[in-house]
Amino acid sequence: MPSRRIQPRNFPMSTEPSNKPQGDFAVTLRILPVVLYTFLCYLTIGIPLAVLPGFVHTDLGYGSVMAGAAISVQYFATLMSRPLAGRTADTLGPKKTVLYGLAACAASGVLLLGSALAAQWHVVSLVLLVIARLVLGFGESWVGTGSITWGIGRVGVTNNAKVISWNGIATYGALAIGAP
């Protein structure tokens, strides 16, 4: 029996005809709207990053190791959810993947607010914070993967370096703006 290859849905490799040259500025203008989602995702990462270690250490009374672990769990979730994000982008399409990732980022914010409101119950607050970080890691993975895939789909594989570069600028720019 021949193997079946799963065909991606809602994802043309390029919306431009392959024989039509695109100028650098036109390519950038097609990339920037998608990169905005990456920026928003990493802004949700950068804003609490400066205060969460102090909250866990000072307000909740846990040690530095626990504060570091509570922050680092997000990156573990990002790493573990990346293959699923890639499969989702391939099967459901990058737009839906980005939307699911942004929804996870919003859910993480709600959980983080719950953690702050439950600060008088240290264990409950820490558990909510860790769950929020896990959900944020999931969202980061899905938005990052979906945005890059979506951007490449908009401008074609010949411009994938530009898509990845602009996503990097959005990522580090959002972290730099969010943390202060």
C-alpha positions, 0 to 999 in steps of 0.5 A: 500500500503506498504511503500517503503524504499529508498535504498542508492546508491553507498554506500556499508556498507563495502568494506571488507568481514565481516569475515576478521579481519582488523589490526589497521594500515590497518584500519587507512590507509583506513580512512586517504584518506577520512579524507583528504577531511575533513582537506581541508574543515576545512582549508578553514574555519580556514584560513580566521577565524583569519582575517575576524572579523578585516576586518568587524570591521576595514576595513568595519567599522562595529561594533563588533556585526556585525563582530561576526554575519558575522562570526557566520552565517556560523555555522547557515548554517551548522546546517540548512543544516545538515539534507539535507547533511545526506539525500544526503549522503544516496541517492547520496552517500557519495563521491558525497556529499563530492564533492558537499561540496568541490565545495561549499567551493571553491565557498565560497572562490571566494565569499570571494575574491569578498568581499575583492575586493569590500571593497570600497563598504562596504555594497556590501562587507559585503553582499558578505562576509555573502553569502560566509559564508553561502555557506561555512557552507553548504560546511562544513556540506556536507563534514563533513557528507559525509566524516564520512559516506564514511569513515565508508563505507570503514572500516565498522561500527565496526570501526566508532569510529576510523573514527569519531576520525580521522575526529575530528583530521582533523577538529581541526588540520586544524583549528589550522594550518589555523588560524595562 
